[in-house]
Amino acid sequence: MNKTELVDFIAQDADITKAVAARALESTIEAIKITLGRGDSVSLVGFGTFAAGKREARTGRNPRTGASIKIEAAKVPKFRPGKALKDALN
């Protein structure tokens, strides 16, 4: 499912227009991005938790040349699924 299909599903399921569904989805994604950027987490009970993690700096290898390269530390998004989501898949 891509973003357009998700907007269509939300609009049909919530009985709202596609424009309103698209704005709601964009707002939700933006809120998650801003919250993770501050270092906080977003918990959606039954669905899961979005959190910001840290990846330490490390040394990697360029696969083409074999030369060692330095990979800088970075913040990375993480998602931990909730119990209801796990149960829905099994």
Distance bins in CASP14 RR format, pairs under 12 A and 6 or more apart:
PFRMAT RR
TARGET T0000
AUTHOR 0000-0000-0000
RMODE 2
METHOD distances of the structure
MODEL  1
1 7 0 0 0 0 0 1 0 0 0 0 0
1 8 0 0 0 0 1 0 0 0 0 0 0
1 9 1 0 0 1 0 0 0 0 0 0 0
1 10 0 0 0 0 0 1 0 0 0 0 0
2 8 0 0 0 0 1 0 0 0 0 0 0
2 9 0 0 0 0 0 1 0 0 0 0 0
2 25 0 0 0 0 0 1 0 0 0 0 0
3 9 0 0 0 0 0 1 0 0 0 0 0
3 10 0 0 0 0 0 1 0 0 0 0 0
3 18 0 0 0 0 0 1 0 0 0 0 0
3 21 0 0 0 0 0 1 0 0 0 0 0
3 22 0 0 0 0 1 0 0 0 0 0 0
3 25 1 0 0 1 0 0 0 0 0 0 0
3 26 0 0 0 0 1 0 0 0 0 0 0
3 28 0 0 0 0 0 1 0 0 0 0 0
3 29 0 0 0 0 1 0 0 0 0 0 0
4 10 0 0 0 0 0 1 0 0 0 0 0
4 11 0 0 0 0 0 1 0 0 0 0 0
4 18 0 0 0 0 1 0 0 0 0 0 0
4 21 0 0 0 0 0 1 0 0 0 0 0
4 22 0 0 0 0 1 0 0 0 0 0 0
4 25 0 0 0 0 0 1 0 0 0 0 0
5 11 0 0 0 0 0 1 0 0 0 0 0
5 12 0 0 0 0 0 1 0 0 0 0 0
5 18 0 0 0 0 0 1 0 0 0 0 0
5 21 0 0 0 0 0 1 0 0 0 0 0
5 22 0 0 0 0 0 1 0 0 0 0 0
5 25 0 0 0 0 0 1 0 0 0 0 0
6 12 0 0 0 0 0 1 0 0 0 0 0
6 13 0 0 0 0 0 1 0 0 0 0 0
6 18 0 0 0 0 0 1 0 0 0 0 0
6 21 0 0 0 0 1 0 0 0 0 0 0
6 22 0 0 0 0 1 0 0 0 0 0 0
6 24 0 0 0 0 0 1 0 0 0 0 0
6 25 1 0 0 1 0 0 0 0 0 0 0
6 26 0 0 0 0 0 1 0 0 0 0 0
6 28 0 0 0 0 0 1 0 0 0 0 0
6 29 0 0 0 0 0 1 0 0 0 0 0
7 13 0 0 0 0 0 1 0 0 0 0 0
7 14 0 0 0 0 0 1 0 0 0 0 0
7 16 0 0 0 0 0 1 0 0 0 0 0
7 17 0 0 0 0 0 1 0 0 0 0 0
7 18 1 0 1 0 0 0 0 0 0 0 0
7 19 0 0 0 0 1 0 0 0 0 0 0
7 20 0 0 0 0 1 0 0 0 0 0 0
7 21 1 0 1 0 0 0 0 0 0 0 0
7 22 1 0 1 0 0 0 0 0 0 0 0
7 23 0 0 0 0 1 0 0 0 0 0 0
7 24 0 0 0 0 1 0 0 0 0 0 0
7 25 1 0 1 0 0 0 0 0 0 0 0
7 26 0 0 0 0 1 0 0 0 0 0 0
7 28 0 0 0 0 0 1 0 0 0 0 0
7 29 0 0 0 0 0 1 0 0 0 0 0
8 14 0 0 0 0 0 1 0 0 0 0 0
8 16 0 0 0 0 0 1 0 0 0 0 0
8 17 0 0 0 0 0 1 0 0 0 0 0
8 18 1 0 0 1 0 0 0 0 0 0 0
8 19 0 0 0 0 0 1 0 0 0 0 0
8 21 1 0 0 1 0 0 0 0 0 0 0
8 22 0 0 0 0 1 0 0 0 0 0 0
8 25 0 0 0 0 0 1 0 0 0 0 0
9 16 0 0 0 0 0 1 0 0 0 0 0
9 18 0 0 0 0 0 1 0 0 0 0 0
9 21 0 0 0 0 1 0 0 0 0 0 0
9 22 0 0 0 0 0 1 0 0 0 0 0
9 25 0 0 0 0 0 1 0 0 0 0 0
10 16 1 0 0 1 0 0 0 0 0 0 0
10 17 0 0 0 0 0 1 0 0 0 0 0
10 18 0 0 0 0 1 0 0 0 0 0 0
10 19 0 0 0 0 0 1 0 0 0 0 0
10 20 0 0 0 0 1 0 0 0 0 0 0
10 21 1 0 1 0 0 0 0 0 0 0 0
10 22 0 0 0 0 1 0 0 0 0 0 0
10 23 0 0 0 0 0 1 0 0 0 0 0
10 24 1 0 0 1 0 0 0 0 0 0 0
10 25 1 0 0 1 0 0 0 0 0 0 0
10 26 0 0 0 0 0 1 0 0 0 0 0
10 27 0 0 0 0 0 1 0 0 0 0 0
10 28 0 0 0 0 1 0 0 0 0 0 0
11 17 1 0 0 1 0 0 0 0 0 0 0
11 18 1 0 1 0 0 0 0 0 0 0 0
11 19 0 0 0 0 1 0 0 0 0 0 0
11 20 1 0 0 1 0 0 0 0 0 0 0
11 21 1 1 0 0 0 0 0 0 0 0 0
11 22 0 0 0 0 1 0 0 0 0 0 0
11 23 0 0 0 0 0 1 0 0 0 0 0
11 24 0 0 0 0 1 0 0 0 0 0 0
11 25 0 0 0 0 1 0 0 0 0 0 0
12 18 0 0 0 0 1 0 0 0 0 0 0
12 21 0 0 0 0 1 0 0 0 0 0 0
13 21 0 0 0 0 1 0 0 0 0 0 0
13 24 0 0 0 0 0 1 0 0 0 0 0
14 20 0 0 0 0 1 0 0 0 0 0 0
14 21 1 0 0 1 0 0 0 0 0 0 0
14 24 0 0 0 0 1 0 0 0 0 0 0
14 25 0 0 0 0 0 1 0 0 0 0 0
15 21 0 0 0 0 0 1 0 0 0 0 0
16 22 0 0 0 0 0 1 0 0 0 0 0
16 23 0 0 0 0 1 0 0 0 0 0 0
16 24 1 0 0 1 0 0 0 0 0 0 0
16 25 0 0 0 0 0 1 0 0 0 0 0
17 23 0 0 0 0 1 0 0 0 0 0 0
17 24 0 0 0 0 0 1 0 0 0 0 0
18 24 0 0 0 0 0 1 0 0 0 0 0
18 25 0 0 0 0 0 1 0 0 0 0 0
19 25 0 0 0 0 0 1 0 0 0 0 0
19 26 0 0 0 0 0 1 0 0 0 0 0
20 26 0 0 0 0 0 1 0 0 0 0 0
20 27 0 0 0 0 0 1 0 0 0 0 0
21 27 0 0 0 0 0 1 0 0 0 0 0
21 28 0 0 0 0 0 1 0 0 0 0 0
22 28 0 0 0 0 0 1 0 0 0 0 0
22 29 0 0 0 0 0 1 0 0 0 0 0
23 29 0 0 0 0 0 1 0 0 0 0 0
23 30 0 0 0 0 0 1 0 0 0 0 0
24 30 0 0 0 0 0 1 0 0 0 0 0
24 31 0 0 0 0 0 1 0 0 0 0 0
25 31 0 0 0 0 0 1 0 0 0 0 0
25 32 0 0 0 0 0 1 0 0 0 0 0
26 32 0 0 0 0 0 1 0 0 0 0 0
26 33 0 0 0 0 0 1 0 0 0 0 0
27 33 0 0 0 0 0 1 0 0 0 0 0
27 34 0 0 0 0 0 1 0 0 0 0 0
28 34 0 0 0 0 0 1 0 0 0 0 0
28 35 0 0 0 0 0 1 0 0 0 0 0
28 42 0 0 0 0 1 0 0 0 0 0 0
28 44 0 0 0 0 1 0 0 0 0 0 0
28 47 0 0 0 0 0 1 0 0 0 0 0
28 50 0 0 0 0 0 1 0 0 0 0 0
29 35 0 0 0 0 0 1 0 0 0 0 0
29 36 0 0 0 0 0 1 0 0 0 0 0
29 42 0 0 0 0 0 1 0 0 0 0 0
29 50 0 0 0 0 0 1 0 0 0 0 0
29 77 0 0 0 0 0 1 0 0 0 0 0
30 36 0 0 0 0 0 1 0 0 0 0 0
30 37 0 0 0 0 0 1 0 0 0 0 0
30 42 0 0 0 0 0 1 0 0 0 0 0
31 37 0 0 0 0 0 1 0 0 0 0 0
31 38 0 0 0 0 0 1 0 0 0 0 0
31 40 0 0 0 0 0 1 0 0 0 0 0
31 42 1 0 0 1 0 0 0 0 0 0 0
31 44 0 0 0 0 0 1 0 0 0 0 0
31 50 0 0 0 0 0 1 0 0 0 0 0
32 38 0 0 0 0 0 1 0 0 0 0 0
32 39 0 0 0 0 0 1 0 0 0 0 0
32 40 0 0 0 0 0 1 0 0 0 0 0
32 41 0 0 0 0 1 0 0 0 0 0 0
32 42 1 0 1 0 0 0 0 0 0 0 0
32 43 0 0 0 0 0 1 0 0 0 0 0
32 44 0 0 0 0 1 0 0 0 0 0 0
32 47 0 0 0 0 0 1 0 0 0 0 0
32 48 0 0 0 0 0 1 0 0 0 0 0
32 49 0 0 0 0 0 1 0 0 0 0 0
32 50 1 0 1 0 0 0 0 0 0 0 0
32 51 0 0 0 0 0 1 0 0 0 0 0
32 52 0 0 0 0 0 1 0 0 0 0 0
32 77 0 0 0 0 1 0 0 0 0 0 0
32 79 0 0 0 0 0 1 0 0 0 0 0
33 39 0 0 0 0 0 1 0 0 0 0 0
33 40 0 0 0 0 0 1 0 0 0 0 0
33 42 0 0 0 0 1 0 0 0 0 0 0
33 50 0 0 0 0 1 0 0 0 0 0 0
33 52 0 0 0 0 0 1 0 0 0 0 0
33 75 0 0 0 0 0 1 0 0 0 0 0
33 77 0 0 0 0 1 0 0 0 0 0 0
34 40 0 0 0 0 1 0 0 0 0 0 0
34 42 0 0 0 0 1 0 0 0 0 0 0
34 50 0 0 0 0 0 1 0 0 0 0 0
34 52 0 0 0 0 0 1 0 0 0 0 0
35 41 1 0 0 1 0 0 0 0 0 0 0
35 42 1 0 1 0 0 0 0 0 0 0 0
35 43 0 0 0 0 0 1 0 0 0 0 0
35 44 0 0 0 0 0 1 0 0 0 0 0
35 49 0 0 0 0 0 1 0 0 0 0 0
35 50 1 0 0 1 0 0 0 0 0 0 0
35 51 0 0 0 0 1 0 0 0 0 0 0
35 52 0 0 0 0 1 0 0 0 0 0 0
35 77 0 0 0 0 0 1 0 0 0 0 0
36 42 1 0 0 1 0 0 0 0 0 0 0
36 49 0 0 0 0 0 1 0 0 0 0 0
36 50 1 0 0 1 0 0 0 0 0 0 0
36 51 1 0 0 1 0 0 0 0 0 0 0
36 52 1 0 1 0 0 0 0 0 0 0 0
36 53 0 0 0 0 1 0 0 0 0 0 0
36 75 0 0 0 0 1 0 0 0 0 0 0
36 76 0 0 0 0 1 0 0 0 0 0 0
36 77 1 0 1 0 0 0 0 0 0 0 0
36 78 0 0 0 0 1 0 0 0 0 0 0
36 79 0 0 0 0 0 1 0 0 0 0 0
37 50 0 0 0 0 0 1 0 0 0 0 0
37 51 0 0 0 0 0 1 0 0 0 0 0
37 52 1 0 0 1 0 0 0 0 0 0 0
37 53 0 0 0 0 0 1 0 0 0 0 0
37 75 1 0 0 1 0 0 0 0 0 0 0
37 76 0 0 0 0 0 1 0 0 0 0 0
37 77 0 0 0 0 1 0 0 0 0 0 0
38 51 0 0 0 0 0 1 0 0 0 0 0
38 52 0 0 0 0 1 0 0 0 0 0 0
38 75 0 0 0 0 0 1 0 0 0 0 0
39 50 0 0 0 0 0 1 0 0 0 0 0
39 51 0 0 0 0 1 0 0 0 0 0 0
39 52 1 0 1 0 0 0 0 0 0 0 0
39 53 0 0 0 0 1 0 0 0 0 0 0
39 54 0 0 0 0 1 0 0 0 0 0 0
39 75 1 0 0 1 0 0 0 0 0 0 0
39 76 0 0 0 0 0 1 0 0 0 0 0
39 77 0 0 0 0 0 1 0 0 0 0 0
39 78 0 0 0 0 0 1 0 0 0 0 0
40 49 0 0 0 0 0 1 0 0 0 0 0
40 50 0 0 0 0 1 0 0 0 0 0 0
40 51 0 0 0 0 1 0 0 0 0 0 0
40 52 1 0 0 1 0 0 0 0 0 0 0
40 53 0 0 0 0 0 1 0 0 0 0 0
41 48 0 0 0 0 1 0 0 0 0 0 0
41 49 1 0 1 0 0 0 0 0 0 0 0
41 50 1 0 0 1 0 0 0 0 0 0 0
41 51 1 0 1 0 0 0 0 0 0 0 0
41 52 1 0 0 1 0 0 0 0 0 0 0
41 53 0 0 0 0 1 0 0 0 0 0 0
41 77 0 0 0 0 0 1 0 0 0 0 0
41 78 0 0 0 0 1 0 0 0 0 0 0
41 79 0 0 0 0 0 1 0 0 0 0 0
41 80 0 0 0 0 1 0 0 0 0 0 0
42 48 0 0 0 0 1 0 0 0 0 0 0
42 49 1 0 0 1 0 0 0 0 0 0 0
42 50 1 0 1 0 0 0 0 0 0 0 0
42 51 1 0 0 1 0 0 0 0 0 0 0
42 52 0 0 0 0 1 0 0 0 0 0 0
42 77 0 0 0 0 0 1 0 0 0 0 0
42 78 0 0 0 0 0 1 0 0 0 0 0
42 79 0 0 0 0 1 0 0 0 0 0 0
42 80 0 0 0 0 0 1 0 0 0 0 0
43 49 1 0 1 0 0 0 0 0 0 0 0
43 50 0 0 0 0 1 0 0 0 0 0 0
43 51 0 0 0 0 1 0 0 0 0 0 0
43 79 0 0 0 0 0 1 0 0 0 0 0
43 80 0 0 0 0 1 0 0 0 0 0 0
43 81 0 0 0 0 0 1 0 0 0 0 0
43 82 0 0 0 0 1 0 0 0 0 0 0
44 50 0 0 0 0 1 0 0 0 0 0 0
44 79 0 0 0 0 0 1 0 0 0 0 0
44 80 0 0 0 0 0 1 0 0 0 0 0
44 81 0 0 0 0 0 1 0 0 0 0 0
44 82 0 0 0 0 1 0 0 0 0 0 0
44 84 0 0 0 0 1 0 0 0 0 0 0
44 85 0 0 0 0 1 0 0 0 0 0 0
45 82 0 0 0 0 1 0 0 0 0 0 0
45 83 0 0 0 0 1 0 0 0 0 0 0
45 84 0 0 0 0 1 0 0 0 0 0 0
45 85 0 0 0 0 0 1 0 0 0 0 0
46 80 0 0 0 0 0 1 0 0 0 0 0
46 81 0 0 0 0 1 0 0 0 0 0 0
46 82 1 0 1 0 0 0 0 0 0 0 0
46 83 1 0 0 1 0 0 0 0 0 0 0
46 84 1 1 0 0 0 0 0 0 0 0 0
46 85 1 0 0 1 0 0 0 0 0 0 0
46 86 0 0 0 0 1 0 0 0 0 0 0
46 87 0 0 0 0 1 0 0 0 0 0 0
46 88 0 0 0 0 1 0 0 0 0 0 0
47 79 0 0 0 0 1 0 0 0 0 0 0
47 80 0 0 0 0 0 1 0 0 0 0 0
47 81 1 0 0 1 0 0 0 0 0 0 0
47 82 1 0 0 1 0 0 0 0 0 0 0
47 83 0 0 0 0 1 0 0 0 0 0 0
47 84 1 0 0 1 0 0 0 0 0 0 0
47 85 1 0 1 0 0 0 0 0 0 0 0
47 86 0 0 0 0 0 1 0 0 0 0 0
47 87 0 0 0 0 0 1 0 0 0 0 0
47 88 0 0 0 0 1 0 0 0 0 0 0
48 78 0 0 0 0 0 1 0 0 0 0 0
48 79 1 0 0 1 0 0 0 0 0 0 0
48 80 1 0 0 1 0 0 0 0 0 0 0
48 81 1 0 1 0 0 0 0 0 0 0 0
48 82 1 0 1 0 0 0 0 0 0 0 0
48 83 0 0 0 0 1 0 0 0 0 0 0
48 84 0 0 0 0 1 0 0 0 0 0 0
48 85 1 0 0 1 0 0 0 0 0 0 0
48 86 0 0 0 0 1 0 0 0 0 0 0
48 88 0 0 0 0 0 1 0 0 0 0 0
49 77 0 0 0 0 0 1 0 0 0 0 0
49 78 0 0 0 0 1 0 0 0 0 0 0
49 79 1 0 0 1 0 0 0 0 0 0 0
49 80 1 0 1 0 0 0 0 0 0 0 0
49 81 0 0 0 0 1 0 0 0 0 0 0
49 82 1 0 0 1 0 0 0 0 0 0 0
49 83 0 0 0 0 0 1 0 0 0 0 0
49 85 0 0 0 0 0 1 0 0 0 0 0
50 76 0 0 0 0 0 1 0 0 0 0 0
50 77 1 0 0 1 0 0 0 0 0 0 0
50 78 1 0 0 1 0 0 0 0 0 0 0
50 79 1 0 1 0 0 0 0 0 0 0 0
50 80 0 0 0 0 1 0 0 0 0 0 0
50 81 0 0 0 0 0 1 0 0 0 0 0
50 82 0 0 0 0 0 1 0 0 0 0 0
51 75 0 0 0 0 0 1 0 0 0 0 0
51 76 0 0 0 0 1 0 0 0 0 0 0
51 77 1 0 0 1 0 0 0 0 0 0 0
51 78 1 0 1 0 0 0 0 0 0 0 0
51 79 1 0 0 1 0 0 0 0 0 0 0
51 80 1 0 0 1 0 0 0 0 0 0 0
52 74 0 0 0 0 0 1 0 0 0 0 0
52 75 1 0 1 0 0 0 0 0 0 0 0
52 76 1 0 0 1 0 0 0 0 0 0 0
52 77 1 0 0 1 0 0 0 0 0 0 0
52 78 1 0 0 1 0 0 0 0 0 0 0
52 79 0 0 0 0 0 1 0 0 0 0 0
53 73 0 0 0 0 0 1 0 0 0 0 0
53 74 0 0 0 0 1 0 0 0 0 0 0
53 75 1 0 0 1 0 0 0 0 0 0 0
53 76 1 0 1 0 0 0 0 0 0 0 0
53 77 1 0 0 1 0 0 0 0 0 0 0
53 78 1 0 1 0 0 0 0 0 0 0 0
53 79 0 0 0 0 0 1 0 0 0 0 0
53 80 0 0 0 0 0 1 0 0 0 0 0
54 72 0 0 0 0 0 1 0 0 0 0 0
54 73 1 0 0 1 0 0 0 0 0 0 0
54 74 1 0 0 1 0 0 0 0 0 0 0
54 75 1 0 0 1 0 0 0 0 0 0 0
54 76 1 0 0 1 0 0 0 0 0 0 0
54 77 0 0 0 0 0 1 0 0 0 0 0
54 78 0 0 0 0 0 1 0 0 0 0 0
55 71 0 0 0 0 1 0 0 0 0 0 0
55 72 0 0 0 0 1 0 0 0 0 0 0
55 73 1 0 0 1 0 0 0 0 0 0 0
55 74 1 0 1 0 0 0 0 0 0 0 0
55 75 1 0 0 1 0 0 0 0 0 0 0
55 76 1 0 1 0 0 0 0 0 0 0 0
55 77 0 0 0 0 0 1 0 0 0 0 0
55 78 0 0 0 0 0 1 0 0 0 0 0
56 70 0 0 0 0 0 1 0 0 0 0 0
56 71 0 0 0 0 1 0 0 0 0 0 0
56 72 0 0 0 0 1 0 0 0 0 0 0
56 73 1 0 1 0 0 0 0 0 0 0 0
56 74 0 0 0 0 1 0 0 0 0 0 0
56 75 0 0 0 0 0 1 0 0 0 0 0
56 76 0 0 0 0 0 1 0 0 0 0 0
57 69 0 0 0 0 0 1 0 0 0 0 0
57 70 1 0 0 1 0 0 0 0 0 0 0
57 71 1 0 0 1 0 0 0 0 0 0 0
57 72 1 0 1 0 0 0 0 0 0 0 0
57 73 1 0 1 0 0 0 0 0 0 0 0
57 74 0 0 0 0 1 0 0 0 0 0 0
58 68 0 0 0 0 0 1 0 0 0 0 0
58 69 0 0 0 0 1 0 0 0 0 0 0
58 70 0 0 0 0 1 0 0 0 0 0 0
58 71 1 0 1 0 0 0 0 0 0 0 0
58 72 0 0 0 0 1 0 0 0 0 0 0
58 73 0 0 0 0 1 0 0 0 0 0 0
58 74 0 0 0 0 0 1 0 0 0 0 0
59 66 0 0 0 0 0 1 0 0 0 0 0
59 67 0 0 0 0 0 1 0 0 0 0 0
59 68 1 0 1 0 0 0 0 0 0 0 0
59 69 1 0 0 1 0 0 0 0 0 0 0
59 70 1 0 0 1 0 0 0 0 0 0 0
59 71 1 0 0 1 0 0 0 0 0 0 0
59 72 0 0 0 0 0 1 0 0 0 0 0
60 66 0 0 0 0 1 0 0 0 0 0 0
60 67 0 0 0 0 1 0 0 0 0 0 0
60 68 1 0 0 1 0 0 0 0 0 0 0
60 69 1 0 1 0 0 0 0 0 0 0 0
60 70 1 0 0 1 0 0 0 0 0 0 0
60 71 1 0 1 0 0 0 0 0 0 0 0
60 72 0 0 0 0 0 1 0 0 0 0 0
61 67 1 0 0 1 0 0 0 0 0 0 0
61 68 1 0 1 0 0 0 0 0 0 0 0
61 69 1 0 0 1 0 0 0 0 0 0 0
61 70 0 0 0 0 0 1 0 0 0 0 0
61 71 0 0 0 0 1 0 0 0 0 0 0
62 68 1 0 0 1 0 0 0 0 0 0 0
62 69 1 0 1 0 0 0 0 0 0 0 0
62 70 0 0 0 0 0 1 0 0 0 0 0
62 71 0 0 0 0 0 1 0 0 0 0 0
63 69 0 0 0 0 0 1 0 0 0 0 0
79 85 0 0 0 0 1 0 0 0 0 0 0
80 86 0 0 0 0 0 1 0 0 0 0 0
81 87 0 0 0 0 1 0 0 0 0 0 0
81 88 0 0 0 0 1 0 0 0 0 0 0
81 89 0 0 0 0 1 0 0 0 0 0 0
81 90 0 0 0 0 0 1 0 0 0 0 0
82 88 0 0 0 0 1 0 0 0 0 0 0
82 89 0 0 0 0 0 1 0 0 0 0 0
83 89 0 0 0 0 0 1 0 0 0 0 0
83 90 0 0 0 0 0 1 0 0 0 0 0
84 90 0 0 0 0 0 1 0 0 0 0 0
END
